[in-house]
Amino acid sequence: MFKHFSEKIIFSDSKGDSQEHSKDATKSTKNLQDLHLDSSKIASILLASPPASRFSKIGIFLDDTYEFIAALFGTILAHKEPYLLNSPSNAQSDMLLLDSKFLNSELFSQNPLDKNPLSKNLGGGGGGNQKLSQSLSQKSFDSSTLSEIPLKIPLDKARFFIQTSGSSGEPKFITKNIYQMLCEAKFLVEFFHLNNYTKDDMPTFVGAIPHRHLFGLTFKVFLPLVCGGVVLKEQFLYHHFLINALDTHKNVILLASPTALDIILKDDISKIPPPKAIFCAGSPLDSHLRAGLEKRFGNDLKHFVEIYGSSETGIIGYQAQKYTSKSSTQSTFHTFPPVKLKLDSSSRLMISSAWLDSFEGEKAEFLSNDCAKIHSDDTFTLLGRYDRIIKLNETRINLDFVESSLKSSNLIENVRVGKLDGQNRLSAIIVLSDEGKKVFRLSGKKGIKCAIKSSLQSSAHLISALRYFHIRSYLPYNEQGKITLKAFKDCANAKITPTFRLIRQNILNDEVKTCTLEAYIDEGCFYFDGHFADFPLVPGFVELGFALDCASEYLDTPLESISKIQSVKFSSFLRPCDNAMLELERSQNRLVFTLYANDKICSSGKIELKESKQ
């Protein structure tokens, strides 16, 4: 298996420059030889340890890319079945969970042939605090355990299982194999000319995506394993870490979802050098985001490629302005040469490819949930998902089309439409644009609904289908850039309230304590409905509640300690999208609060406390 991988692969921490061979850099980097050795060690432990050997299914959940790959290959070498989990909670009862706790356990400090390892360390608990990528390959290793590991495993028999995103229901496991992944990676390397580099211009793969899903698995794991280069082991979930990595490393190949790219563009990246290439996948790329990338990087960005594919089939098509003489429309893709497409009677894509055939059979086809139109020039246009076409009152409604229609309004930045349990009409979760927030503050949710329905006058069936509007400050995308059905329902049903964050706390003397807190007044707060639908504001009793709750949490003043409210004064309104500041002062017998927004006092009050019992 390892003979198919490049000797030029390096795994590095983002803080160390892997191309500088200093002592510190050497400690933080791993190569193919280390990967082979560590994978074999994990295999020997899974085979030799009685508690581990009784499991045939191994659930893998590791954030460090190097540890993840070693665990995947080690499990395959042990002839066990690796299951790449979206979450540790997805581990089934008949699985051994191989996570960071497992790798850090005392099990790794014992001899692999020890017949009585501590079973409490399996799947979590106990032991040291060193990471596998820092310590395992440095430990002594009894090579006799390798006799239990088969020397050769047919690549098409080296199976593993990945979980789908669950965007249309519950996540399910999909069977893949190493041969499929190698075929796909070798094709991508040749197609995008990723192996034409010298030692001085080695690419650095930076991933703002999880490696446990197929996009990350293909582009952050198998692609660099085949072509070589530097792989930063972290998954950059926080944009400031990602921006620092882009600023620190050279010849960056950025792997990101549209959600991650949108967050990056909202930051000041004017001085960040452009990546060598960006590969993007996970969800449709909005035209405003594409325009933002073009404005920021322009011709300095050599390649920007949007990938279309699925967990079941792997890569299917691509958009790449730098590779084509004509620009593509937002949902039109070029078909990768080894992929063959046709449509069924419902315009759903039927897909066959070299990497799909290699596992399923010589003429394997996969019926996708995506509907499309196929053109004569080997391009295809996505029309929406088949499972997002629903029937309401004898009328078929395409939810993707509804969302597209709503996004045409200048009041809406983003939107997700679906149907909640027990409702016979559609619900829309709306993220307002800056213009939309102005309208919302002026005329409330009622004004937003009227403006939206006015913009849909030419589509009467959409007006009748849409009934419920939920204004939120964000959409609940997961790490793949998708919104699961459960996340949609939870977001729509959420009772949102502001969260106050402590910024200062002082003890002036033994009797007086003060603190200052701040909070964003989220436009999705539940009390902006109902009586405040046409002029949203925070009710007075809720402002008082802010003071009492924060005093209880930060000044040790529970509700039971209150004797009476001496005075409360409301001076100006607290509105959605305001940044609020709350000042509290507690003395022995009194609590004083002042709530500010927009440099004005919104409310203030004095509360008498019960005398403390000595």
KEPA-152513 format. One record per residue (C-alpha): residue in three letters; x, y, z; residue number from 1. Coordinates in Angstrom, 1 decimal. Last residue first. Layout:
N
> res	xx	yy	zz	n
> Ala	X	Y	Z	NUM
...
//
This chain:
614
> res	xx	yy	zz	n
> Gln	-23.8	36.3	60.2	614
> Lys	-27.0	36.4	58.2	613
> Ser	-26.8	38.6	55.2	612
> Glu	-29.2	41.5	55.2	611
> Lys	-31.6	41.1	52.3	610
> Leu	-30.8	43.1	49.2	609
> Glu	-32.4	46.3	47.9	608
> Ile	-32.3	46.8	44.1	607
> Lys	-31.5	50.0	42.3	606
> Gly	-32.1	50.6	38.7	605
> Ser	-31.0	51.6	35.2	604
> Ser	-32.3	51.3	31.7	603
> Cys	-31.3	52.2	28.1	602
> Ile	-28.5	54.6	28.9	601
> Lys	-27.1	56.0	25.7	600
> Asp	-23.7	55.5	24.0	599
> Asn	-25.4	53.3	21.3	598
> Ala	-26.5	50.8	24.0	597
> Tyr	-26.2	51.0	27.8	596
> Leu	-27.6	49.1	30.7	595
> Thr	-27.0	50.4	34.3	594
> Phe	-27.3	48.3	37.4	593
> Val	-27.1	48.9	41.2	592
> Leu	-27.3	46.1	43.8	591
> Arg	-27.7	47.1	47.4	590
> Asn	-27.2	45.7	51.0	589
> Gln	-23.5	44.8	51.2	588
> Ser	-22.5	46.5	48.0	587
> Arg	-23.0	45.3	44.4	586
> Glu	-22.2	47.2	41.3	585
> Leu	-23.3	46.1	37.9	584
> Glu	-22.5	47.6	34.5	583
> Leu	-24.2	46.2	31.3	582
> Met	-23.1	47.0	27.8	581
> Ala	-25.2	46.3	24.8	580
> Asn	-24.2	46.1	21.1	579
> Asp	-27.4	46.8	19.2	578
> Cys	-28.4	44.4	16.3	577
> Pro	-32.0	44.3	17.6	576
> Arg	-33.1	47.3	19.7	575
> Leu	-32.7	48.5	23.3	574
> Phe	-35.0	51.6	23.6	573
> Ser	-34.2	54.6	25.7	572
> Ser	-34.5	55.9	29.3	571
> Phe	-36.2	53.1	31.3	570
> Lys	-35.9	53.7	35.0	569
> Val	-36.1	51.1	37.7	568
> Ser	-36.4	51.8	41.5	567
> Gln	-36.3	50.1	44.9	566
> Ile	-36.7	46.6	43.7	565
> Lys	-37.2	44.5	46.9	564
> Ser	-35.5	42.1	49.3	563
> Ile	-33.3	40.3	46.8	562
> Ser	-31.1	37.5	48.2	561
> Glu	-33.4	34.7	46.9	560
> Leu	-32.7	35.9	43.3	559
> Pro	-29.1	34.9	43.7	558
> Thr	-26.3	37.6	44.1	557
> Asp	-22.9	35.9	43.9	556
> Leu	-21.6	38.8	41.7	555
> Tyr	-20.9	37.0	38.4	554
> Glu	-23.7	34.5	37.9	553
> Ser	-26.5	36.0	40.1	552
> Ala	-25.7	39.5	39.1	551
> Cys	-25.7	38.4	35.5	550
> Asp	-29.2	36.9	35.8	549
> Leu	-30.6	39.9	37.8	548
> Ala	-29.2	42.5	35.3	547
> Phe	-30.4	40.6	32.2	546
> Gly	-33.8	40.1	33.9	545
> Leu	-34.2	43.8	34.2	544
> Glu	-33.7	44.2	30.5	543
> Val	-36.3	41.4	30.0	542
> Phe	-38.8	43.3	32.2	541
> Gly	-38.3	46.3	29.9	540
> Pro	-39.1	44.5	26.7	539
> Val	-36.3	44.4	24.1	538
> Leu	-37.4	46.1	21.0	537
> Pro	-38.8	45.2	17.6	536
> Phe	-41.2	47.7	15.9	535
> Asp	-43.6	46.0	13.6	534
> Ala	-43.5	42.5	15.2	533
> Phe	-43.1	43.8	18.7	532
> His	-46.4	42.4	20.1	531
> Gly	-45.7	39.0	18.7	530
> Asp	-42.2	38.5	17.5	529
> Phe	-39.1	40.4	18.6	528
> Tyr	-39.3	38.5	21.9	527
> Phe	-37.7	35.4	20.4	526
> Cys	-34.3	37.0	19.8	525
> Gly	-33.3	36.4	16.2	524
> Glu	-31.9	39.8	15.6	523
> Asp	-29.3	39.1	18.2	522
> Ile	-28.7	41.8	20.7	521
> Tyr	-24.9	41.5	20.9	520
> Ala	-23.7	41.3	24.5	519
> Glu	-21.3	43.1	26.9	518
> Leu	-20.4	42.8	30.6	517
> Thr	-19.0	45.0	33.2	516
> Cys	-18.4	44.0	36.9	515
> Thr	-18.4	45.6	40.3	514
> Lys	-17.9	44.3	43.9	513
> Val	-18.2	46.3	47.1	512
> Glu	-18.1	44.9	50.6	511
> Asp	-14.5	43.6	51.1	510
> Asn	-13.1	46.4	49.0	509
> Leu	-13.1	47.5	45.4	508
> Ile	-13.4	43.9	44.0	507
> Asn	-13.3	44.2	40.3	506
> Gln	-14.6	42.4	37.2	505
> Arg	-14.2	43.4	33.6	504
> Ile	-15.1	41.9	30.2	503
> Leu	-17.7	39.3	31.1	502
> Arg	-19.8	38.1	28.2	501
> Phe	-23.6	38.4	28.0	500
> Thr	-25.4	36.0	25.8	499
> Pro	-28.5	37.5	24.1	498
> Thr	-31.6	35.3	23.9	497
> Ile	-32.7	32.8	21.2	496
> Lys	-35.6	30.4	21.6	495
> Ala	-34.6	27.9	18.9	494
> Asn	-37.4	26.2	16.8	493
> Ala	-36.0	27.3	13.4	492
> Cys	-32.4	26.5	14.4	491
> Asp	-33.3	23.0	15.8	490
> Lys	-35.4	22.2	12.7	489
> Phe	-32.6	23.2	10.3	488
> Ala	-29.9	21.4	12.4	487
> Lys	-32.0	18.2	12.3	486
> Leu	-32.4	18.4	8.5	485
> Thr	-28.6	18.9	8.2	484
> Ile	-27.2	22.1	6.8	483
> Lys	-24.0	21.7	4.8	482
> Gly	-20.6	23.5	4.7	481
> Gln	-18.8	20.3	5.6	480
> Glu	-18.0	21.5	9.1	479
> Asn	-21.7	21.9	9.7	478
> Tyr	-23.8	24.9	8.6	477
> Pro	-26.4	26.3	11.0	476
> Leu	-27.4	29.5	9.2	475
> Tyr	-26.5	32.7	11.0	474
> Ser	-27.9	35.9	12.6	473
> Arg	-31.5	34.5	12.5	472
> Ile	-34.9	35.6	11.3	471
> His	-37.4	32.8	11.3	470
> Phe	-40.2	33.2	8.7	469
> Tyr	-43.3	30.9	8.6	468
> Arg	-45.9	31.0	5.8	467
> Leu	-44.3	30.4	2.4	466
> Ala	-46.4	28.3	0.0	465
> Ser	-48.9	31.0	-0.7	464
> Ile	-46.2	33.5	-1.7	463
> Leu	-44.4	30.8	-3.7	462
> His	-47.5	30.0	-5.7	461
> Ala	-48.0	33.7	-6.5	460
> Ser	-44.6	34.0	-8.2	459
> Ser	-44.6	37.4	-10.0	458
> Gln	-45.4	39.1	-6.7	457
> Leu	-42.3	37.6	-5.1	456
> Ser	-40.5	40.9	-4.3	455
> Ser	-43.7	42.1	-2.6	454
> Lys	-43.8	39.0	-0.5	453
> Ile	-40.3	39.7	0.7	452
> Ala	-41.0	43.3	1.5	451
> Cys	-44.2	42.4	3.4	450
> Lys	-42.3	39.7	5.4	449
> Ile	-39.5	42.1	6.3	448
> Gly	-41.9	44.8	7.4	447
> Lys	-43.8	42.4	9.7	446
> Lys	-40.5	41.3	11.1	445
> Gly	-39.8	44.8	12.3	444
> Ser	-40.5	48.1	10.7	443
> Leu	-37.5	50.3	11.2	442
> Arg	-35.1	47.8	13.0	441
> Phe	-36.0	45.1	10.4	440
> Val	-35.6	47.6	7.5	439
> Lys	-32.1	48.5	8.7	438
> Lys	-31.2	44.8	9.2	437
> Gly	-32.3	44.1	5.7	436
> Glu	-30.0	46.7	4.3	435
> Asp	-27.1	45.1	6.2	434
> Ser	-28.2	41.7	4.8	433
> Leu	-30.6	39.6	6.9	432
> Val	-30.1	35.9	7.5	431
> Ile	-33.4	34.1	6.9	430
> Ile	-34.7	30.7	8.1	429
> Ala	-37.7	30.0	5.9	428
> Ser	-40.6	27.8	6.8	427
> Leu	-42.9	26.2	4.3	426
> Arg	-46.6	25.3	4.6	425
> Asn	-48.5	22.2	5.9	424
> Gln	-46.9	22.3	9.3	423
> Gly	-46.8	19.4	11.8	422
> Asp	-43.1	18.8	11.5	421
> Leu	-41.2	21.6	9.8	420
> Lys	-40.9	22.1	6.1	419
> Gly	-37.8	23.6	4.6	418
> Val	-36.2	26.8	3.3	417
> Arg	-32.7	28.1	4.0	416
> Val	-31.7	31.7	3.5	415
> Asn	-28.7	34.0	3.1	414
> Glu	-27.9	37.7	2.7	413
> Ile	-31.5	38.8	2.4	412
> Leu	-32.8	42.4	2.2	411
> Asn	-31.5	42.9	-1.3	410
> Ser	-34.1	40.3	-2.5	409
> Ser	-32.8	37.9	-5.1	408
> Lys	-32.0	35.5	-2.3	407
> Leu	-35.7	34.8	-1.9	406
> Ser	-36.0	33.5	-5.5	405
> Ser	-32.9	31.3	-5.1	404
> Glu	-34.3	29.9	-1.9	403
> Val	-37.6	29.1	-3.5	402
> Phe	-35.8	27.5	-6.5	401
> Asp	-33.8	25.3	-4.1	400
> Leu	-37.0	24.3	-2.4	399
> Asn	-38.6	23.1	-5.6	398
> Ile	-42.3	23.0	-5.0	397
> Arg	-44.7	20.4	-6.5	396
> Thr	-48.4	21.5	-6.1	395
> Glu	-51.1	19.1	-4.9	394
> Asn	-51.4	21.1	-1.6	393
> Leu	-47.7	21.0	-1.0	392
> Lys	-45.5	18.4	-2.7	391
> Ile	-41.8	18.4	-2.2	390
> Ile	-38.8	18.9	-4.5	389
> Arg	-35.8	19.0	-2.2	388
> Asp	-35.2	15.2	-2.5	387
> Tyr	-34.6	15.7	-6.2	386
> Arg	-31.8	18.2	-5.5	385
> Gly	-31.5	21.3	-7.6	384
> Leu	-31.1	22.2	-11.3	383
> Leu	-27.3	21.5	-11.7	382
> Thr	-26.0	22.4	-15.1	381
> Phe	-23.9	20.0	-17.1	380
> Thr	-20.8	20.3	-19.3	379
> Asp	-19.4	17.8	-21.7	378
> Asp	-19.9	20.2	-24.7	377
> Ser	-23.3	18.8	-25.7	376
> His	-25.1	19.9	-22.5	375
> Ile	-26.5	17.8	-19.7	374
> Lys	-29.3	19.3	-17.6	373
> Ala	-29.4	18.4	-13.9	372
> Cys	-31.2	16.9	-10.9	371
> Asp	-29.2	15.9	-7.9	370
> Asn	-30.4	12.9	-5.8	369
> Ser	-27.8	10.8	-7.7	368
> Leu	-28.3	7.3	-9.2	367
> Phe	-25.0	5.5	-9.2	366
> Glu	-23.8	3.4	-12.1	365
> Ala	-21.5	0.4	-12.1	364
> Lys	-20.5	-1.1	-15.4	363
> Glu	-17.4	-3.1	-14.5	362
> Gly	-18.3	-3.6	-10.9	361
> Glu	-18.9	-1.7	-7.6	360
> Phe	-15.3	-1.2	-6.6	359
> Ser	-13.2	-0.2	-9.6	358
> Asp	-16.3	1.0	-11.4	357
> Leu	-16.7	3.9	-9.0	356
> Trp	-13.1	5.0	-9.5	355
> Ala	-13.3	4.7	-13.3	354
> Ser	-16.6	6.6	-13.5	353
> Ser	-20.4	6.1	-13.8	352
> Ile	-23.1	8.6	-12.8	351
> Met	-26.8	8.7	-13.4	350
> Leu	-27.9	12.3	-12.7	349
> Arg	-31.6	12.8	-11.9	348
> Ser	-33.7	14.4	-14.7	347
> Ser	-36.8	12.5	-13.5	346
> Ser	-36.8	10.1	-16.4	345
> Asp	-33.2	9.2	-15.7	344
> Leu	-30.3	11.3	-16.9	343
> Lys	-26.8	10.5	-18.2	342
> Leu	-23.3	11.1	-17.1	341
> Lys	-19.9	9.5	-17.7	340
> Val	-16.8	10.3	-15.6	339
> Pro	-13.3	9.5	-16.8	338
> Pro	-13.0	13.0	-18.5	337
> Phe	-14.1	15.1	-15.5	336
> Thr	-17.4	16.8	-16.4	335
> His	-17.3	20.6	-16.7	334
> Phe	-19.7	22.3	-14.3	333
> Thr	-22.6	24.7	-14.6	332
> Ser	-24.2	25.9	-11.4	331
> Gln	-22.8	29.4	-11.1	330
> Thr	-22.3	30.1	-14.8	329
> Ser	-19.0	29.2	-16.2	328
> Ser	-16.4	31.6	-17.7	327
> Lys	-15.0	30.9	-21.1	326
> Ser	-11.5	29.9	-22.1	325
> Thr	-11.3	27.3	-19.4	324
> Tyr	-8.6	26.3	-16.9	323
> Lys	-8.3	29.5	-15.0	322
> Gln	-12.0	29.9	-14.7	321
> Ala	-12.2	26.5	-13.0	320
> Gln	-15.5	24.8	-12.4	319
> Tyr	-15.4	21.1	-11.8	318
> Gly	-17.2	17.8	-12.2	317
> Ile	-17.8	14.3	-10.9	316
> Ile	-15.4	13.7	-7.9	315
> Gly	-16.2	10.8	-5.6	314
> Thr	-19.2	8.6	-6.4	313
> Glu	-20.9	7.7	-3.1	312
> Ser	-19.7	10.6	-1.0	311
> Ser	-20.6	13.0	-3.8	310
> Gly	-19.0	15.3	-6.3	309
> Tyr	-18.7	18.9	-7.5	308
> Ile	-15.4	20.7	-7.2	307
> Glu	-14.9	24.4	-7.4	306
> Val	-11.5	25.3	-8.7	305
> Phe	-9.6	28.6	-8.3	304
> His	-6.2	28.5	-10.0	303
> Lys	-3.4	31.0	-10.4	302
> Leu	-4.6	33.5	-7.8	301
> Asp	-2.6	36.6	-8.5	300
> Asn	-4.9	37.3	-11.5	299
> Gly	-7.6	38.8	-9.2	298
> Phe	-6.9	38.0	-5.5	297
> Arg	-9.3	40.2	-3.6	296
> Lys	-11.7	41.2	-6.3	295
> Glu	-11.9	37.7	-7.8	294
> Leu	-12.5	36.2	-4.3	293
> Gly	-15.2	38.7	-3.7	292
> Ala	-16.9	38.0	-7.0	291
> Arg	-16.9	34.3	-6.3	290
> Leu	-18.5	35.1	-2.9	289
> His	-21.1	37.4	-4.5	288
> Ser	-21.9	34.6	-7.0	287
> Asp	-22.6	32.1	-4.3	286
> Leu	-20.7	28.8	-4.3	285
> Pro	-23.0	25.8	-3.9	284
> Ser	-22.1	23.5	-1.0	283
> Gly	-19.3	21.2	0.1	282
> Ala	-16.5	22.0	-2.3	281
> Cys	-13.6	24.4	-2.9	280
> Phe	-10.1	23.9	-4.2	279
> Ile	-8.0	27.1	-4.0	278
> Ala	-4.6	27.4	-5.7	277
> Lys	-1.2	29.0	-5.2	276
> Pro	-2.7	31.0	-2.3	275
> Pro	-2.7	34.7	-2.5	274
> Pro	-0.3	36.5	-0.1	273
> Ile	-2.1	38.1	2.9	272
> Lys	-1.8	41.9	3.0	271
> Ser	-5.3	42.7	2.0	270
> Ile	-6.7	39.9	4.2	269
> Asp	-8.8	42.1	6.5	268
> Asp	-11.5	39.7	7.5	267
> Lys	-14.9	39.2	5.8	266
> Leu	-13.2	37.4	3.0	265
> Ile	-12.0	34.7	5.3	264
> Ile	-15.5	34.0	6.7	263
> Asp	-16.9	33.6	3.2	262
> Leu	-14.1	31.3	2.2	261
> Ala	-14.9	29.1	5.3	260
> Thr	-18.6	28.9	4.4	259
> Pro	-17.8	28.2	0.7	258
> Ser	-15.9	25.1	1.9	257
> Ala	-12.1	25.1	1.9	256
> Leu	-8.9	23.4	0.7	255
> Leu	-6.1	26.0	0.2	254
> Ile	-3.1	25.0	-1.8	253
> Val	-0.4	27.2	-0.4	252
> Asn	2.8	27.9	-2.3	251
> Lys	4.5	29.4	0.7	250
> His	3.5	29.3	4.4	249
> Thr	3.2	32.0	7.1	248
> Asp	0.5	34.3	5.8	247
> Leu	-1.9	31.5	4.8	246
> Ala	-1.2	29.8	8.1	245
> Asn	-2.0	33.1	9.9	244
> Ile	-5.2	33.4	8.0	243
> Leu	-6.3	29.9	9.0	242
> Phe	-5.5	30.5	12.6	241
> His	-7.5	33.8	12.5	240
> His	-10.4	32.0	10.7	239
> Tyr	-11.0	29.4	13.3	238
> Leu	-11.8	25.8	12.1	237
> Phe	-8.3	25.3	10.7	236
> Gln	-7.9	21.5	10.7	235
> Glu	-4.4	20.9	11.8	234
> Lys	-1.9	18.5	10.3	233
> Leu	-0.4	20.9	7.7	232
> Val	0.4	18.7	4.8	231
> Val	3.6	19.5	2.9	230
> Gly	4.2	18.1	-0.6	229
> Gly	4.0	14.8	-2.4	228
> Cys	1.9	13.9	-5.4	227
> Val	0.3	10.7	-4.3	226
> Leu	0.1	11.2	-0.5	225
> Pro	-0.8	14.9	-1.2	224
> Leu	-3.9	13.8	-3.2	223
> Phe	-4.7	11.0	-0.8	222
> Val	-5.1	13.0	2.4	221
> Lys	-6.0	16.6	2.0	220
> Phe	-7.7	16.4	-1.4	219
> Thr	-9.5	13.1	-1.3	218
> Leu	-10.1	12.7	2.4	217
> Gly	-11.0	16.3	2.7	216
> Phe	-13.7	16.1	0.0	215
> Leu	-14.7	12.6	1.1	214
> His	-15.4	13.4	4.8	213
> Arg	-13.0	12.5	7.6	212
> His	-10.4	15.0	6.5	211
> Pro	-12.4	17.9	7.9	210
> Ile	-12.2	21.2	6.0	209
> Ala	-10.2	24.4	6.5	208
> Gly	-7.3	22.5	5.0	207
> Val	-3.9	23.9	4.2	206
> Phe	-1.8	21.8	1.7	205
> Thr	1.7	23.2	1.3	204
> Pro	3.0	22.9	-2.3	203
> Met	6.8	22.3	-2.8	202
> Asp	8.4	25.2	-4.5	201
> Asp	12.1	24.8	-3.5	200
> Lys	12.1	21.0	-3.7	199
> Thr	10.8	21.2	-7.3	198
> Tyr	7.3	21.2	-8.7	197
> Asn	5.3	19.6	-11.5	196
> Asn	3.4	17.0	-9.5	195
> Leu	0.2	19.1	-9.2	194
> His	-0.5	19.3	-13.0	193
> Phe	-4.3	19.7	-12.4	192
> Phe	-5.3	16.7	-14.5	191
> Glu	-2.2	14.7	-13.6	190
> Val	-2.6	15.0	-9.8	189
> Leu	-6.4	14.7	-10.1	188
> Phe	-6.1	11.4	-11.9	187
> Lys	-3.6	10.0	-9.4	186
> Ala	-6.0	11.0	-6.6	185
> Glu	-9.0	9.3	-8.1	184
> Cys	-7.2	6.1	-8.8	183
> Leu	-5.7	6.1	-5.4	182
> Met	-9.0	6.7	-3.6	181
> Gln	-10.7	3.9	-5.5	180
> Tyr	-7.9	1.5	-4.8	179
> Ile	-8.0	2.4	-1.1	178
> Asn	-11.6	1.3	-0.7	177
> Lys	-15.0	3.0	-0.1	176
> Thr	-18.2	1.8	1.6	175
> Ile	-20.7	4.5	2.5	174
> Phe	-22.2	4.8	6.1	173
> Lys	-25.4	6.7	6.6	172
> Pro	-26.1	10.1	8.2	171
> Glu	-29.8	10.7	9.1	170
> Gly	-31.9	12.9	6.9	169
> Ser	-31.4	15.1	3.8	168
> Ser	-28.2	16.9	4.9	167
> Gly	-27.0	13.8	6.8	166
> Ser	-23.4	14.6	6.0	165
> Thr	-22.5	11.1	4.7	164
> Gln	-20.4	8.9	6.9	163
> Ile	-17.3	7.1	5.6	162
> Phe	-16.5	3.4	5.6	161
> Phe	-13.2	1.6	4.9	160
> Arg	-12.2	-1.2	2.6	159
> Ala	-8.8	-2.6	1.7	158
> Lys	-10.1	-5.3	-0.6	157
> Asp	-9.6	-3.1	-3.7	156
> Leu	-6.1	-2.5	-2.5	155
> Pro	-5.2	-6.1	-2.2	154
> Ile	-3.5	-6.5	1.1	153
> Lys	0.1	-7.6	1.2	152
> Leu	2.4	-8.4	4.2	151
> Pro	-0.4	-9.5	6.4	150
> Ile	0.2	-8.2	10.0	149
> Glu	0.7	-11.0	12.6	148
> Ser	4.4	-11.3	11.7	147
> Leu	4.7	-7.6	12.4	146
> Thr	4.4	-8.4	16.1	145
> Ser	8.0	-9.7	15.9	144
> Ser	9.2	-6.2	15.2	143
> Asp	8.9	-5.3	18.9	142
> Phe	8.8	-1.5	18.9	141
> Ser	10.7	1.0	21.0	140
> Lys	9.0	4.4	21.1	139
> Gln	10.0	7.3	18.9	138
> Ser	7.4	6.6	16.3	137
> Leu	4.7	6.9	18.9	136
> Ser	5.8	10.2	20.4	135
> Gln	5.1	13.4	18.5	134
> Ser	2.6	12.3	15.9	133
> Leu	1.0	10.0	18.5	132
> Lys	0.4	13.0	20.8	131
> Gln	1.9	13.1	24.3	130
> Asn	-0.4	13.4	27.3	129
> Gly	0.2	10.2	29.2	128
> Gly	-2.2	7.6	30.6	127
> Gly	-5.7	7.3	31.7	126
> Gly	-9.0	7.6	30.0	125
> Gly	-10.5	6.9	26.6	124
> Gly	-11.4	4.3	24.0	123
> Leu	-9.2	1.6	25.5	122
> Asn	-7.5	2.8	28.7	121
> Lys	-9.8	0.9	31.0	120
> Ser	-8.7	-2.3	29.3	119
> Leu	-5.3	-2.1	31.1	118
> Pro	-3.0	-4.3	29.1	117
> Asn	-2.9	-8.0	30.2	116
> Lys	-1.2	-10.1	27.5	115
> Asp	1.6	-7.6	26.9	114
> Leu	2.7	-8.2	23.3	113
> Pro	2.4	-4.6	22.3	112
> Asn	4.8	-3.7	25.1	111
> Gln	3.2	-0.9	27.2	110
> Ser	3.6	2.9	26.7	109
> Phe	1.0	2.8	23.9	108
> Leu	-1.7	1.3	26.1	107
> Glu	-1.1	4.0	28.7	106
> Ser	-3.6	6.2	26.8	105
> Asn	-2.8	9.1	24.5	104
> Leu	-3.8	7.2	21.3	103
> Phe	-7.1	6.1	22.9	102
> Lys	-7.8	9.5	24.3	101
> Ser	-7.2	11.0	20.9	100
> Asp	-9.8	8.7	19.3	99
> Leu	-10.0	5.1	18.3	98
> Leu	-13.5	4.1	19.4	97
> Leu	-13.8	0.3	19.4	96
> Met	-17.1	-0.6	17.7	95
> Asp	-19.9	-3.0	18.5	94
> Ser	-21.8	-0.4	20.5	93
> Gln	-21.8	2.0	17.6	92
> Ala	-19.6	5.1	17.5	91
> Asn	-21.7	8.1	16.3	90
> Ser	-21.1	9.9	19.6	89
> Pro	-17.4	10.3	18.6	88
> Ser	-18.6	12.6	15.8	87
> Asn	-18.6	12.5	12.0	86
> Leu	-17.0	9.0	12.2	85
> Leu	-14.6	7.4	9.8	84
> Tyr	-15.4	3.6	10.2	83
> Pro	-12.3	1.4	9.8	82
> Glu	-12.9	-2.3	9.3	81
> Lys	-10.2	-4.7	10.7	80
> His	-7.6	-6.5	8.7	79
> Ala	-4.9	-5.2	11.1	78
> Leu	-3.3	-3.5	8.1	77
> Ile	-6.6	-1.7	7.5	76
> Thr	-6.7	-0.5	11.1	75
> Gly	-3.2	0.8	10.8	74
> Phe	-3.9	2.6	7.6	73
> Leu	-6.9	4.5	9.1	72
> Ala	-5.1	5.1	12.4	71
> Ala	-1.9	6.4	10.7	70
> Ile	-4.1	8.6	8.4	69
> Phe	-6.0	10.1	11.4	68
> Glu	-2.8	10.6	13.4	67
> Tyr	-1.3	12.6	10.5	66
> Thr	-4.4	14.6	10.0	65
> Asp	-4.8	15.6	13.6	64
> Asp	-8.6	15.9	14.3	63
> Leu	-9.1	12.2	15.1	62
> Phe	-12.4	10.2	15.2	61
> Ile	-12.0	6.6	14.0	60
> Gly	-14.5	3.9	14.8	59
> Ile	-12.9	0.4	14.6	58
> Lys	-15.1	-2.6	13.7	57
> Ser	-13.7	-6.1	14.1	56
> Phe	-13.4	-5.7	17.9	55
> Arg	-12.1	-8.7	19.9	54
> Ser	-8.5	-7.6	19.2	53
> Ala	-8.8	-4.4	21.2	52
> Pro	-9.5	-5.9	24.6	51
> Pro	-7.0	-8.7	23.9	50
> Ser	-4.2	-6.5	22.8	49
> Ala	-2.2	-8.2	20.0	48
> Leu	-4.1	-7.4	16.9	47
> Leu	-5.2	-3.8	17.5	46
> Ile	-1.7	-3.1	19.1	45
> Ser	0.1	-4.6	16.0	44
> Ala	-2.0	-2.5	13.6	43
> Ile	-1.3	0.7	15.6	42
> Lys	2.4	-0.1	15.4	41
> Ser	2.2	-0.8	11.7	40
> Ser	0.5	2.6	11.1	39
> Asp	3.3	4.2	13.1	38
> Leu	6.0	2.6	11.1	37
> His	4.5	3.4	7.7	36
> Leu	3.7	7.0	8.7	35
> Asp	7.2	7.5	10.0	34
> Gln	8.7	6.2	6.7	33
> Leu	6.3	8.5	4.8	32
> Asn	7.5	11.6	6.6	31
> Lys	6.7	13.3	9.9	30
> Thr	7.4	16.9	11.0	29
> Ser	7.2	18.5	14.5	28
> Lys	10.4	17.2	15.9	27
> Thr	12.3	18.0	12.7	26
> Ala	11.1	21.6	12.8	25
> Asp	12.4	22.2	16.3	24
> Lys	15.8	20.8	15.4	23
> Ser	16.0	23.0	12.3	22
> His	15.5	21.6	8.8	21
> Glu	13.6	24.5	7.3	20
> Gln	11.0	23.3	4.8	19
> Ser	8.6	22.2	7.5	18
> Asp	8.2	25.7	8.7	17
> Gly	6.9	25.1	12.2	16
> Lys	3.8	26.7	13.6	15
> Ser	1.4	24.9	11.2	14
> Asp	2.5	21.5	12.4	13
> Ser	3.9	19.4	9.7	12
> Phe	3.3	16.2	7.6	11
> Ile	5.8	15.7	4.8	10
> Ile	5.2	13.7	1.6	9
> Lys	8.2	13.6	-0.8	8
> Glu	8.5	9.8	-0.8	7
> Ser	5.2	9.8	-2.7	6
> Phe	2.7	7.0	-2.1	5
> His	2.0	3.8	-4.1	4
> Lys	4.7	1.9	-2.2	3
> Phe	2.7	2.5	1.0	2
> Met	0.0	0.0	0.0	1
//
